[in-house]
Amino acid sequence: MRIVTLCFLLTGTHICLAKKKIGFGEGKYNGAGGKVEQGEEIDDAAIREVEEEIGVRIPKEKLEKVGVLTFYFDKASDINQCMHIYKSSVWEGDPCESDEMCPEWFHQNDIPLDNMWLDDKYWIPKMLNNEWVEGSFYFNVDGSEILKYELLS
Ligand code: 6OG
């Protein structure tokens, strides 16, 4: 299974989301993240992807793990993935556009859920409420429908 990361920059009131310009989830808003490389620590991959995709550097000691989710896609097991989720309220630099993502700040009460992966509305509120996020989502073949999901409460 693919191991991937996802990381959000948070202030007390706002969240940085970035529109994916290419690849898996193109057109959707999401945190920054991507595939963990062979031999790479997952935390290091999260920091690397944030720097590559939105141009900011998170000090490793300020990276906070908030959960792990597993995604299963019907009849498409090659895109099943285990996603390690992080947040940080400390970073160096300003989020800026890359070839892959275009970042924007949103108020935490005004997250563009209609333009995000369907699972996000089930767990982003938990993350913003400082709750641990852990569970599984089962999607149809292209991710346009959730067939079932389990989340630790
Ligand atoms: P690349 O394939 O571009 O990494 N990702 C998801 N994020 C959310 N919120 N929901 C999902 O539900 C997701 N599936 C994948 C993980 C893909 C990026 O997209 C995230 C990675 O950060 C299905 O390397």
Backbone and ligand atoms as CSV (ligand in chain L), in Angstrom:
chain,resi,resn,atom,element,x,y,z
A,1,MET,N,N,0.839,-1.196,0.000
A,1,MET,CA,C,0.000,0.000,0.000
A,1,MET,C,C,0.876,1.247,0.000
A,2,ARG,N,N,0.466,2.274,-0.736
A,2,ARG,CA,C,1.208,3.548,-0.743
A,2,ARG,C,C,1.149,4.204,0.626
A,3,ILE,N,N,2.274,4.690,1.117
A,3,ILE,CA,C,2.305,5.451,2.369
A,3,ILE,C,C,2.475,6.918,1.977
A,4,VAL,N,N,1.542,7.746,2.414
A,4,VAL,CA,C,1.585,9.164,2.040
A,4,VAL,C,C,1.425,10.035,3.281
A,5,THR,N,N,1.761,11.323,3.113
A,5,THR,CA,C,1.618,12.284,4.216
A,5,THR,C,C,0.646,13.371,3.801
A,6,LEU,N,N,0.129,14.059,4.804
A,6,LEU,CA,C,-0.693,15.244,4.572
A,6,LEU,C,C,-0.432,16.181,5.739
A,7,CYS,N,N,-0.215,17.455,5.451
A,7,CYS,CA,C,0.139,18.386,6.524
A,7,CYS,C,C,-0.573,19.729,6.335
A,8,PHE,N,N,-1.079,20.254,7.438
A,8,PHE,CA,C,-1.799,21.525,7.418
A,8,PHE,C,C,-1.048,22.557,8.247
A,9,LEU,N,N,-0.965,23.785,7.741
A,9,LEU,CA,C,-0.500,24.921,8.535
A,9,LEU,C,C,-1.730,25.539,9.183
A,10,LEU,N,N,-1.639,25.793,10.490
A,10,LEU,CA,C,-2.785,26.357,11.215
A,10,LEU,C,C,-2.353,27.589,11.988
A,11,THR,N,N,-3.208,28.620,11.979
A,11,THR,CA,C,-3.073,29.710,12.944
A,11,THR,C,C,-4.213,29.481,13.944
A,12,GLY,N,N,-4.394,30.366,14.888
A,12,GLY,CA,C,-5.511,30.185,15.830
A,12,GLY,C,C,-6.858,30.181,15.145
A,13,THR,N,N,-6.968,30.874,13.994
A,13,THR,CA,C,-8.272,31.020,13.332
A,13,THR,C,C,-8.321,30.462,11.917
A,14,HIS,N,N,-7.170,30.335,11.254
A,14,HIS,CA,C,-7.170,30.000,9.821
A,14,HIS,C,C,-6.412,28.701,9.534
A,15,ILE,N,N,-6.708,28.138,8.383
A,15,ILE,CA,C,-6.037,26.919,7.914
A,15,ILE,C,C,-5.529,27.190,6.495
A,16,CYS,N,N,-4.338,26.731,6.198
A,16,CYS,CA,C,-3.799,26.865,4.848
A,16,CYS,C,C,-4.157,25.607,4.058
A,17,LEU,N,N,-4.915,25.800,2.985
A,17,LEU,CA,C,-5.238,24.698,2.074
A,17,LEU,C,C,-4.647,25.058,0.716
A,18,ALA,N,N,-4.339,24.065,-0.062
A,18,ALA,CA,C,-3.736,24.348,-1.352
A,18,ALA,C,C,-4.471,23.566,-2.428
A,19,LYS,N,N,-4.745,24.243,-3.546
A,19,LYS,CA,C,-5.437,23.553,-4.644
A,19,LYS,C,C,-4.409,22.752,-5.418
A,20,LYS,N,N,-4.694,21.467,-5.581
A,20,LYS,CA,C,-3.787,20.566,-6.291
A,20,LYS,C,C,-3.899,20.835,-7.786
A,21,LYS,N,N,-2.759,21.138,-8.425
A,21,LYS,CA,C,-2.791,21.514,-9.835
A,21,LYS,C,C,-2.653,20.328,-10.776
A,22,ILE,N,N,-2.021,19.231,-10.272
A,22,ILE,CA,C,-1.822,18.052,-11.125
A,22,ILE,C,C,-1.916,16.776,-10.281
A,23,GLY,N,N,-2.126,15.648,-10.936
A,23,GLY,CA,C,-2.019,14.335,-10.288
A,23,GLY,C,C,-3.243,13.965,-9.466
A,24,PHE,N,N,-3.030,13.057,-8.518
A,24,PHE,CA,C,-4.118,12.477,-7.719
A,24,PHE,C,C,-4.811,13.580,-6.914
A,25,GLY,N,N,-6.124,13.751,-7.119
A,25,GLY,CA,C,-6.855,14.791,-6.386
A,25,GLY,C,C,-6.769,16.157,-7.055
A,26,GLU,N,N,-6.404,16.186,-8.343
A,26,GLU,CA,C,-6.292,17.449,-9.085
A,26,GLU,C,C,-7.577,18.277,-8.964
A,27,GLY,N,N,-7.415,19.589,-8.728
A,27,GLY,CA,C,-8.574,20.487,-8.625
A,27,GLY,C,C,-9.144,20.590,-7.221
A,28,LYS,N,N,-8.744,19.672,-6.331
A,28,LYS,CA,C,-9.263,19.698,-4.961
A,28,LYS,C,C,-8.338,20.500,-4.046
A,29,TYR,N,N,-8.953,21.117,-3.016
A,29,TYR,CA,C,-8.173,21.725,-1.943
A,29,TYR,C,C,-7.765,20.638,-0.959
A,30,ASN,N,N,-6.541,20.762,-0.460
A,30,ASN,CA,C,-6.046,19.771,0.498
A,30,ASN,C,C,-4.870,20.387,1.255
A,31,GLY,N,N,-4.380,19.671,2.251
A,31,GLY,CA,C,-3.092,20.031,2.830
A,31,GLY,C,C,-2.005,19.674,1.827
A,32,ALA,N,N,-0.761,19.964,2.187
A,32,ALA,CA,C,0.363,19.578,1.337
A,32,ALA,C,C,0.831,18.187,1.756
A,33,GLY,N,N,1.250,17.389,0.789
A,33,GLY,CA,C,1.734,16.058,1.153
A,33,GLY,C,C,1.928,15.200,-0.073
A,34,GLY,N,N,2.402,13.995,0.167
A,34,GLY,CA,C,2.632,13.079,-0.943
A,34,GLY,C,C,3.318,11.824,-0.458
A,35,LYS,N,N,3.869,11.099,-1.417
A,35,LYS,CA,C,4.391,9.765,-1.157
A,35,LYS,C,C,5.686,9.805,-0.314
A,36,VAL,N,N,5.751,8.880,0.641
A,36,VAL,CA,C,6.978,8.689,1.423
A,36,VAL,C,C,7.950,7.879,0.566
A,37,GLU,N,N,9.184,8.373,0.436
A,37,GLU,CA,C,10.159,7.664,-0.401
A,37,GLU,C,C,10.805,6.507,0.353
A,38,GLN,N,N,11.332,5.560,-0.410
A,38,GLN,CA,C,12.014,4.395,0.161
A,38,GLN,C,C,13.084,4.844,1.158
A,39,GLY,N,N,13.042,4.281,2.370
A,39,GLY,CA,C,14.064,4.572,3.367
A,39,GLY,C,C,13.884,5.905,4.081
A,40,GLU,N,N,12.842,6.640,3.728
A,40,GLU,CA,C,12.621,7.966,4.331
A,40,GLU,C,C,11.727,7.841,5.565
A,41,GLU,N,N,12.040,8.610,6.609
A,41,GLU,CA,C,11.141,8.644,7.772
A,41,GLU,C,C,9.883,9.410,7.387
A,42,ILE,N,N,8.744,8.986,7.937
A,42,ILE,CA,C,7.466,9.584,7.525
A,42,ILE,C,C,7.424,11.068,7.894
A,43,ASP,N,N,7.926,11.419,9.093
A,43,ASP,CA,C,7.948,12.836,9.504
A,43,ASP,C,C,8.788,13.670,8.521
A,44,ASP,N,N,9.919,13.108,8.119
A,44,ASP,CA,C,10.795,13.834,7.181
A,44,ASP,C,C,10.107,14.027,5.830
A,45,ALA,N,N,9.351,13.007,5.417
A,45,ALA,CA,C,8.624,13.108,4.144
A,45,ALA,C,C,7.588,14.223,4.225
A,46,ALA,N,N,6.913,14.327,5.381
A,46,ALA,CA,C,5.897,15.380,5.548
A,46,ALA,C,C,6.546,16.756,5.396
A,47,ILE,N,N,7.696,16.949,6.055
A,47,ILE,CA,C,8.392,18.242,5.990
A,47,ILE,C,C,8.868,18.518,4.561
A,48,ARG,N,N,9.425,17.494,3.917
A,48,ARG,CA,C,9.913,17.659,2.530
A,48,ARG,C,C,8.777,18.054,1.584
A,49,GLU,N,N,7.641,17.355,1.695
A,49,GLU,CA,C,6.526,17.632,0.773
A,49,GLU,C,C,5.975,19.037,0.972
A,50,VAL,N,N,5.910,19.491,2.237
A,50,VAL,CA,C,5.415,20.852,2.495
A,50,VAL,C,C,6.346,21.869,1.830
A,51,GLU,N,N,7.637,21.627,1.963
A,51,GLU,CA,C,8.601,22.564,1.369
A,51,GLU,C,C,8.511,22.545,-0.164
A,52,GLU,N,N,8.400,21.338,-0.745
A,52,GLU,CA,C,8.320,21.241,-2.205
A,52,GLU,C,C,7.028,21.850,-2.748
A,53,GLU,N,N,5.923,21.637,-2.022
A,53,GLU,CA,C,4.613,21.987,-2.601
A,53,GLU,C,C,4.156,23.401,-2.281
A,54,ILE,N,N,4.490,23.912,-1.069
A,54,ILE,CA,C,4.028,25.279,-0.755
A,54,ILE,C,C,5.169,26.180,-0.249
A,55,GLY,N,N,6.405,25.662,-0.298
A,55,GLY,CA,C,7.571,26.526,-0.096
A,55,GLY,C,C,7.838,26.995,1.318
A,56,VAL,N,N,7.267,26.338,2.321
A,56,VAL,CA,C,7.606,26.731,3.695
A,56,VAL,C,C,8.305,25.584,4.408
A,57,ARG,N,N,9.107,25.961,5.407
A,57,ARG,CA,C,9.922,24.976,6.132
A,57,ARG,C,C,9.377,24.840,7.556
A,58,ILE,N,N,8.960,23.637,7.925
A,58,ILE,CA,C,8.483,23.395,9.291
A,58,ILE,C,C,9.632,22.793,10.095
A,59,PRO,N,N,10.026,23.424,11.228
A,59,PRO,CA,C,11.052,22.809,12.077
A,59,PRO,C,C,10.523,21.460,12.595
A,60,LYS,N,N,11.365,20.433,12.551
A,60,LYS,CA,C,10.879,19.088,12.861
A,60,LYS,C,C,10.218,19.013,14.238
A,61,GLU,N,N,10.773,19.758,15.210
A,61,GLU,CA,C,10.224,19.674,16.567
A,61,GLU,C,C,8.869,20.365,16.689
A,62,LYS,N,N,8.471,21.094,15.654
A,62,LYS,CA,C,7.167,21.782,15.688
A,62,LYS,C,C,6.097,21.032,14.900
A,63,LEU,N,N,6.507,19.932,14.253
A,63,LEU,CA,C,5.562,19.120,13.484
A,63,LEU,C,C,4.765,18.264,14.461
A,64,GLU,N,N,3.438,18.325,14.374
A,64,GLU,CA,C,2.595,17.548,15.300
A,64,GLU,C,C,1.789,16.519,14.519
A,65,LYS,N,N,1.912,15.265,14.906
A,65,LYS,CA,C,1.129,14.220,14.239
A,65,LYS,C,C,-0.289,14.245,14.785
A,66,VAL,N,N,-1.286,14.212,13.903
A,66,VAL,CA,C,-2.678,14.266,14.379
A,66,VAL,C,C,-3.472,13.013,14.039
A,67,GLY,N,N,-2.895,12.091,13.259
A,67,GLY,CA,C,-3.656,10.876,13.001
A,67,GLY,C,C,-3.161,10.090,11.801
A,68,VAL,N,N,-3.867,8.987,11.546
A,68,VAL,CA,C,-3.568,8.110,10.407
A,68,VAL,C,C,-4.897,7.629,9.826
A,69,LEU,N,N,-5.060,7.773,8.530
A,69,LEU,CA,C,-6.264,7.263,7.860
A,69,LEU,C,C,-5.854,6.328,6.734
A,70,THR,N,N,-6.659,5.297,6.513
A,70,THR,CA,C,-6.408,4.385,5.395
A,70,THR,C,C,-7.561,4.513,4.405
A,71,PHE,N,N,-7.210,4.633,3.131
A,71,PHE,CA,C,-8.210,4.775,2.074
A,71,PHE,C,C,-8.157,3.554,1.164
A,72,TYR,N,N,-9.332,2.963,0.941
A,72,TYR,CA,C,-9.455,1.822,0.031
A,72,TYR,C,C,-10.364,2.241,-1.114
A,73,PHE,N,N,-9.935,1.930,-2.331
A,73,PHE,CA,C,-10.728,2.262,-3.517
A,73,PHE,C,C,-11.192,0.964,-4.168
A,74,ASP,N,N,-12.490,0.891,-4.449
A,74,ASP,CA,C,-13.079,-0.300,-5.035
A,74,ASP,C,C,-12.367,-0.665,-6.346
A,75,LYS,N,N,-11.967,-1.899,-6.496
A,75,LYS,CA,C,-11.358,-2.434,-7.740
A,75,LYS,C,C,-10.123,-1.649,-8.180
A,76,ALA,N,N,-9.502,-0.908,-7.275
A,76,ALA,CA,C,-8.336,-0.116,-7.705
A,76,ALA,C,C,-7.286,-0.157,-6.617
A,77,SER,N,N,-6.907,-1.364,-6.222
A,77,SER,CA,C,-6.080,-1.496,-5.035
A,77,SER,C,C,-4.714,-0.821,-5.171
A,78,ASP,N,N,-4.289,-0.530,-6.405
A,78,ASP,CA,C,-2.980,0.119,-6.564
A,78,ASP,C,C,-2.992,1.560,-6.077
A,79,ILE,N,N,-4.174,2.148,-5.879
A,79,ILE,CA,C,-4.184,3.516,-5.329
A,79,ILE,C,C,-4.639,3.543,-3.869
A,80,ASN,N,N,-4.842,2.364,-3.261
A,80,ASN,CA,C,-5.107,2.365,-1.816
A,80,ASN,C,C,-3.939,3.037,-1.117
A,81,GLN,N,N,-4.237,3.794,-0.067
A,81,GLN,CA,C,-3.135,4.477,0.617
A,81,GLN,C,C,-3.372,4.670,2.101
A,82,CYS,N,N,-2.261,4.692,2.811
A,82,CYS,CA,C,-2.270,4.942,4.246
A,82,CYS,C,C,-1.673,6.347,4.428
A,83,MET,N,N,-2.476,7.243,5.001
A,83,MET,CA,C,-2.097,8.654,5.041
A,83,MET,C,C,-1.810,9.098,6.479
A,84,HIS,N,N,-0.603,9.568,6.709
A,84,HIS,CA,C,-0.184,10.067,8.026
A,84,HIS,C,C,-0.412,11.587,8.025
A,85,ILE,N,N,-1.180,12.040,9.018
A,85,ILE,CA,C,-1.651,13.432,9.001
A,85,ILE,C,C,-0.921,14.246,10.072
A,86,TYR,N,N,-0.525,15.459,9.687
A,86,TYR,CA,C,0.232,16.352,10.571
A,86,TYR,C,C,-0.350,17.757,10.523
A,87,LYS,N,N,-0.013,18.518,11.571
A,87,LYS,CA,C,-0.298,19.952,11.539
A,87,LYS,C,C,0.915,20.662,12.143
A,88,SER,N,N,0.983,21.974,11.871
A,88,SER,CA,C,1.995,22.784,12.538
A,88,SER,C,C,1.494,24.216,12.615
A,89,SER,N,N,1.831,24.879,13.698
A,89,SER,CA,C,1.494,26.302,13.801
A,89,SER,C,C,2.766,27.143,13.747
A,90,VAL,N,N,3.885,26.483,13.415
A,90,VAL,CA,C,5.172,27.189,13.299
A,90,VAL,C,C,5.824,26.783,11.976
A,91,TRP,N,N,6.245,27.798,11.199
A,91,TRP,CA,C,6.940,27.515,9.934
A,91,TRP,C,C,7.764,28.735,9.556
A,92,GLU,N,N,8.679,28.509,8.617
A,92,GLU,CA,C,9.524,29.603,8.114
A,92,GLU,C,C,9.134,29.879,6.665
A,93,GLY,N,N,8.956,31.163,6.347
A,93,GLY,CA,C,8.583,31.536,4.983
A,93,GLY,C,C,7.082,31.693,4.838
A,94,ASP,N,N,6.673,32.183,3.647
A,94,ASP,CA,C,5.249,32.350,3.361
A,94,ASP,C,C,4.833,31.298,2.352
A,95,PRO,N,N,3.632,30.688,2.532
A,95,PRO,CA,C,3.175,29.699,1.553
A,95,PRO,C,C,3.137,30.323,0.157
A,96,CYS,N,N,3.685,29.619,-0.819
A,96,CYS,CA,C,3.671,30.156,-2.185
A,96,CYS,C,C,3.400,29.032,-3.189
A,97,GLU,N,N,2.956,29.454,-4.354
A,97,GLU,CA,C,2.538,28.501,-5.394
A,97,GLU,C,C,3.740,27.739,-5.960
A,98,SER,N,N,3.520,26.458,-6.232
A,98,SER,CA,C,4.545,25.625,-6.884
A,98,SER,C,C,3.911,25.029,-8.143
A,99,ASP,N,N,4.652,24.156,-8.825
A,99,ASP,CA,C,4.090,23.467,-9.991
A,99,ASP,C,C,2.923,22.570,-9.591
A,100,GLU,N,N,2.919,22.136,-8.300
A,100,GLU,CA,C,1.911,21.154,-7.871
A,100,GLU,C,C,0.708,21.746,-7.159
A,101,MET,N,N,0.934,22.817,-6.369
A,101,MET,CA,C,-0.155,23.319,-5.523
A,101,MET,C,C,-0.166,24.835,-5.452
A,102,CYS,N,N,-1.368,25.373,-5.193
A,102,CYS,CA,C,-1.536,26.818,-5.050
A,102,CYS,C,C,-2.215,27.084,-3.699
A,103,PRO,N,N,-1.461,27.562,-2.692
A,103,PRO,CA,C,-2.016,27.695,-1.346
A,103,PRO,C,C,-2.896,28.934,-1.150
A,104,GLU,N,N,-3.855,28.803,-0.227
A,104,GLU,CA,C,-4.753,29.904,0.163
A,104,GLU,C,C,-5.087,29.719,1.630
A,105,TRP,N,N,-5.355,30.843,2.319
A,105,TRP,CA,C,-5.791,30.760,3.708
A,105,TRP,C,C,-7.314,30.803,3.775
A,106,PHE,N,N,-7.884,29.954,4.621
A,106,PHE,CA,C,-9.331,29.936,4.846
A,106,PHE,C,C,-9.597,30.053,6.346
A,107,HIS,N,N,-10.658,30.767,6.697
A,107,HIS,CA,C,-11.081,30.748,8.088
A,107,HIS,C,C,-11.507,29.322,8.434
A,108,GLN,N,N,-11.223,28.892,9.647
A,108,GLN,CA,C,-11.545,27.498,10.015
A,108,GLN,C,C,-13.054,27.235,10.014
A,109,ASN,N,N,-13.859,28.296,10.039
A,109,ASN,CA,C,-15.318,28.112,9.941
A,109,ASN,C,C,-15.808,28.172,8.502
A,110,ASP,N,N,-14.892,28.288,7.559
A,110,ASP,CA,C,-15.295,28.499,6.162
A,110,ASP,C,C,-14.420,27.661,5.224
A,111,ILE,N,N,-14.332,26.382,5.546
A,111,ILE,CA,C,-13.470,25.471,4.771
A,111,ILE,C,C,-14.241,25.002,3.519
A,112,PRO,N,N,-13.610,25.018,2.335
A,112,PRO,CA,C,-14.335,24.714,1.085
A,112,PRO,C,C,-14.574,23.209,0.882
A,113,LEU,N,N,-15.363,22.625,1.784
A,113,LEU,CA,C,-15.534,21.159,1.790
A,113,LEU,C,C,-16.125,20.627,0.483
A,114,ASP,N,N,-16.906,21.464,-0.238
A,114,ASP,CA,C,-17.493,21.004,-1.508
A,114,ASP,C,C,-16.424,20.795,-2.576
A,115,ASN,N,N,-15.232,21.321,-2.324
A,115,ASN,CA,C,-14.159,21.223,-3.309
A,115,ASN,C,C,-12.967,20.460,-2.723
A,116,MET,N,N,-13.314,19.480,-1.856
A,116,MET,CA,C,-12.256,18.686,-1.194
A,116,MET,C,C,-12.646,17.208,-1.258
A,117,TRP,N,N,-11.711,16.334,-0.879
A,117,TRP,CA,C,-12.043,14.915,-0.809
A,117,TRP,C,C,-13.232,14.715,0.146
A,118,LEU,N,N,-14.096,13.719,-0.203
A,118,LEU,CA,C,-15.340,13.528,0.556
A,118,LEU,C,C,-15.112,13.161,2.022
A,119,ASP,N,N,-13.981,12.520,2.317
A,119,ASP,CA,C,-13.725,12.108,3.707
A,119,ASP,C,C,-13.441,13.295,4.631
A,120,ASP,N,N,-12.991,14.410,4.031
A,120,ASP,CA,C,-12.451,15.494,4.851
A,120,ASP,C,C,-13.458,16.040,5.863
A,121,LYS,N,N,-14.740,16.086,5.462
A,121,LYS,CA,C,-15.722,16.692,6.379
A,121,LYS,C,C,-15.928,15.849,7.637
A,122,TYR,N,N,-15.518,14.563,7.574
A,122,TYR,CA,C,-15.685,13.688,8.746
A,122,TYR,C,C,-14.551,13.849,9.756
A,123,TRP,N,N,-13.387,14.250,9.291
A,123,TRP,CA,C,-12.265,14.268,10.241
A,123,TRP,C,C,-11.548,15.606,10.416
A,124,ILE,N,N,-11.656,16.521,9.451
A,124,ILE,CA,C,-10.986,17.816,9.649
A,124,ILE,C,C,-11.531,18.540,10.887
A,125,PRO,N,N,-12.858,18.516,11.133
A,125,PRO,CA,C,-13.349,19.146,12.377
A,125,PRO,C,C,-12.730,18.521,13.624
A,126,LYS,N,N,-12.503,17.196,13.604
A,126,LYS,CA,C,-11.854,16.544,14.756
A,126,LYS,C,C,-10.422,17.081,14.930
A,127,MET,N,N,-9.699,17.158,13.833
A,127,MET,CA,C,-8.331,17.685,13.912
A,127,MET,C,C,-8.331,19.109,14.479
A,128,LEU,N,N,-9.269,19.941,13.988
A,128,LEU,CA,C,-9.310,21.338,14.454
A,128,LEU,C,C,-9.710,21.424,15.918
A,129,ASN,N,N,-10.365,20.361,16.394
A,129,ASN,CA,C,-10.767,20.281,17.801
A,129,ASN,C,C,-9.713,19.573,18.662
A,130,ASN,N,N,-8.518,19.376,18.051
A,130,ASN,CA,C,-7.383,18.729,18.733
A,130,ASN,C,C,-7.641,17.285,19.122
A,131,GLU,N,N,-8.527,16.595,18.375
A,131,GLU,CA,C,-8.773,15.161,18.631
A,131,GLU,C,C,-7.899,14.326,17.694
A,132,TRP,N,N,-7.480,13.158,18.164
A,132,TRP,CA,C,-6.733,12.203,17.343
A,132,TRP,C,C,-7.657,11.674,16.227
A,133,VAL,N,N,-7.102,11.538,15.021
A,133,VAL,CA,C,-7.882,11.082,13.859
A,133,VAL,C,C,-7.366,9.709,13.436
A,134,GLU,N,N,-8.230,8.704,13.443
A,134,GLU,CA,C,-7.778,7.366,13.033
A,134,GLU,C,C,-8.961,6.593,12.476
A,135,GLY,N,N,-8.771,5.957,11.328
A,135,GLY,CA,C,-9.870,5.190,10.763
A,135,GLY,C,C,-9.615,4.799,9.322
A,136,SER,N,N,-10.702,4.339,8.668
A,136,SER,CA,C,-10.614,3.877,7.283
A,136,SER,C,C,-11.814,4.386,6.491
A,137,PHE,N,N,-11.552,4.687,5.236
A,137,PHE,CA,C,-12.634,5.064,4.318
A,137,PHE,C,C,-12.577,4.127,3.117
A,138,TYR,N,N,-13.749,3.682,2.689
A,138,TYR,CA,C,-13.868,2.793,1.531
A,138,TYR,C,C,-14.611,3.574,0.456
A,139,PHE,N,N,-13.930,3.817,-0.668
A,139,PHE,CA,C,-14.497,4.628,-1.748
A,139,PHE,C,C,-14.904,3.754,-2.929
A,140,ASN,N,N,-15.769,4.313,-3.784
A,140,ASN,CA,C,-15.991,3.669,-5.073
A,140,ASN,C,C,-14.708,3.847,-5.908
A,141,VAL,N,N,-14.761,3.390,-7.149
A,141,VAL,CA,C,-13.521,3.237,-7.916
A,141,VAL,C,C,-12.783,4.562,-8.160
A,142,ASP,N,N,-13.514,5.661,-8.317
A,142,ASP,CA,C,-12.833,6.929,-8.604
A,142,ASP,C,C,-12.873,7.914,-7.440
A,143,GLY,N,N,-13.323,7.446,-6.271
A,143,GLY,CA,C,-13.313,8.324,-5.093
A,143,GLY,C,C,-14.454,9.324,-5.059
A,144,SER,N,N,-15.457,9.146,-5.930
A,144,SER,CA,C,-16.558,10.120,-5.972
A,144,SER,C,C,-17.678,9.773,-4.992
A,145,GLU,N,N,-17.541,8.632,-4.292
A,145,GLU,CA,C,-18.568,8.192,-3.346
A,145,GLU,C,C,-17.909,7.420,-2.207
A,146,ILE,N,N,-18.365,7.672,-0.964
A,146,ILE,CA,C,-17.885,6.859,0.154
A,146,ILE,C,C,-18.850,5.696,0.330
A,147,LEU,N,N,-18.326,4.474,0.294
A,147,LEU,CA,C,-19.185,3.282,0.443
A,147,LEU,C,C,-19.402,2.988,1.918
A,148,LYS,N,N,-18.339,3.114,2.714
A,148,LYS,CA,C,-18.473,3.024,4.167
A,148,LYS,C,C,-17.234,3.625,4.806
A,149,TYR,N,N,-17.346,3.933,6.091
A,149,TYR,CA,C,-16.160,4.438,6.785
A,149,TYR,C,C,-16.237,4.085,8.253
A,150,GLU,N,N,-15.068,4.036,8.882
A,150,GLU,CA,C,-14.957,3.772,10.328
A,150,GLU,C,C,-13.982,4.806,10.870
A,151,LEU,N,N,-14.380,5.493,11.943
A,151,LEU,CA,C,-13.481,6.443,12.595
A,151,LEU,C,C,-13.496,6.151,14.083
A,152,LEU,N,N,-12.311,6.095,14.709
A,152,LEU,CA,C,-12.280,5.987,16.158
A,152,LEU,C,C,-12.899,7.258,16.725
A,153,SER,N,N,-13.734,7.127,17.734
A,153,SER,CA,C,-14.368,8.348,18.246
A,153,SER,C,C,-13.493,8.973,19.327
L,1,6OG,P1,P,0.466,12.269,-4.502
L,1,6OG,O1,O,-0.233,11.107,-5.170
L,1,6OG,O2,O,0.173,13.595,-5.172
L,1,6OG,O3,O,-0.208,12.390,-3.058
L,1,6OG,N1,N,-4.785,12.134,-0.260
L,1,6OG,C1,C,-5.934,12.445,0.356
L,1,6OG,N2,N,-6.234,13.484,1.131
L,1,6OG,C2,C,-7.493,13.531,1.626
L,1,6OG,N3,N,-7.821,14.584,2.416
L,1,6OG,N4,N,-8.436,12.591,1.364
L,1,6OG,C3,C,-8.155,11.541,0.577
L,1,6OG,O4,O,-9.149,10.669,0.365
L,1,6OG,C4,C,-6.859,11.427,0.034
L,1,6OG,N5,N,-6.213,10.523,-0.749
L,1,6OG,C5,C,-4.951,10.977,-0.915
L,1,6OG,C6,C,-2.361,12.243,0.265
L,1,6OG,C7,C,-1.589,12.479,-2.856
L,1,6OG,C8,C,-1.876,13.424,-1.744
L,1,6OG,O5,O,-3.298,13.389,-1.516
L,1,6OG,C9,C,-3.577,12.957,-0.199
L,1,6OG,C10,C,-1.260,13.030,-0.415
L,1,6OG,O6,O,-0.978,14.200,0.351
L,1,6OG,C11,C,-9.094,9.677,-0.586
L,1,6OG,O7,O,1.916,12.041,-4.253
